[in-house]
Amino acid sequence: MNRKRIALITSLIFLSDCSIESFNPLKNDLKNDVQAVSQSHKKKTSDKYPDISKELDITSMEQYSSNVLFMNLTLRNFHVKDIYLDNQGTYHLLLTPLKTSNQYFVTTIKSSKTIKIGDKITIQGFINGKVKVHDEYSFSPKYNGKKAVSVIVDHFEIN
């Protein structure tokens, strides 16, 4: 063999050896796919349930028509104002975004944990329009006639 061929073969062997160790396309593609899937999963959860305070004015929900109030949202650290536990073990909750707020949200959940007035709860769910609190909710009579927003719960966490 002549010198040029030996030099070419040696350099190709050297380059191919270096590139295989430092750059493995199969390994890098798999790693990137895993990172992309984990990031998209995080985005999907937060995109599916955006924070209500970023989407709507939670201090004055009366400004929105019932047609607008149909969306997935997160109610973060809402206060339990009143509660009713029915004979089927379902909690009926009257919630407010702040302790002193007069904006009410009504929902029902099943929980093995005990829920008390004053607890904070985070809910991911579907806002289902406006309602009026009445006797059938079995809340304290002082809340009868109050306007509220109905929430259907997908996930919740008692804080």
N, C-alpha and C positions, 0 to 999 in steps of 0.2 A: 504494500500500500504506500501511496505517496504521502508526503507530509500534510498536504491540504486536506485529504480525506481523513486522516487521523485527527487533525485539529478540528474539523467539522464534526466528526462523530463524538469526540471528547466534549466539545462545547454543547452539543445537543443533549448528551447524557447529563452534563452538569446542569443545564437549564431545566430540563424536564424533571430532574430530581429536586431542584429547588422549588419549582413552581408547584409540584405535587404536595410538598410538605407545607408550603405557606398558603396555598390556595387550593382548597378542595371544594369544587363547586357544589357537590352533593351535600356536603356538611353545611356550607354557608346557606344554600337554598333552604334546607330544612330548618336551620336556625331562624332565618328571616320569616319563613312561613309560620313558625310557632309564635314569634313576636307579633306578627301581623294579626294572627287569630286572637291572641290575648288582648291586644289593643282594641280590636274591633268588638270583642265581647264587652270590654269596659265601656266603650262608646255606646253600644247598643242599649245597655242598661240605663245609662244616664240620658241617652237620647229618647228612649221609650218613656221614661218618667222624669221629665224636666222638673226642676224646682218651681213650685207654684209662685213663689215670691218673685221669680225672674220672668214669669209669663203673665201674671195678672196682678192687679192692685188688691191685695188681700184685706186691706182695711175697709174697702168699699166695694163689695161684690155686687151690690144692687145696680151699679152702672152697666153691668153686662146683661144681655138678654139670655134667656134660657137656651136659645139656639147656639150661643157662643160657648156655653158651659158644658161642653161634651168633649172631654179630652183626658188623656193619661197625664197624671201629675204626681209629684211627691209633696206631701205635706210633712215638713220637717219640724220636729220638736213642738208639735201642737199640744195645747193644754186640755186636759179632760175637765170640762165644766160640770157635766152631769152624766149619770150612768144609770142604766137599768139592766139587770140580769134576768132574762126570762127563764121559764121552766125548762127550756131545751138547752140551757147553758150558753146562750148567745148574749154577748154584751151589746147593748145599744148605747152608743156614745154620742155626746154632744161636745164638740171640740171648738176651740178658738185658737187663732194664731198667737195671741198674747194673753196674759192673765187678765188684763183689764179690757180686752176687746169685746165689742158687741157684734162682731161678725161670727156667725155660727156655721159649723159644718156637722152634718149628721151622718153616722155610719153604723154598721153592725159588723162584729167580728166574733169568732170563736177563739178562745184562748184558754190554755191550761193555767196560765199565770193569773193571779188576781190583779184586777185593775181598780184603781181608786181615783176618786176626784182629786185633781191636782197633779196626777201623773203626767209625764210628757210622753208623747207617742209620735213615731214617724211612720207614715203610711205611704205606700206606693199603690196607686189605684186609678180609678176612672171617675172623673167628676160627671155627675149624672143630672145636672140641671138644678133648678131652685125648688124648694119645698117650704111649707110652713110647719112649724112644730105644733103638734096638737096632742090631745089626750092619748091617742093610740101609741105614741112613742113612750108613754109612761115616764116622762121626765118630770121634774118638779113643776108644779102649776105656774110658777113665775115665768117659765119659758114658753108657755102656750101662746100661740099667735106670732111668735118671733120668726123672721125669715131666716132660712138656712140654705146651705148648698149640700146636696146629697152626694155621698162618695161611696163607690163600690170598691172594696179593698181587694187587692191582689196579694200584697205582702205588707206586714207591719212589724214594728219593733217597739217595745216599751223601753223608754230610756230611763 
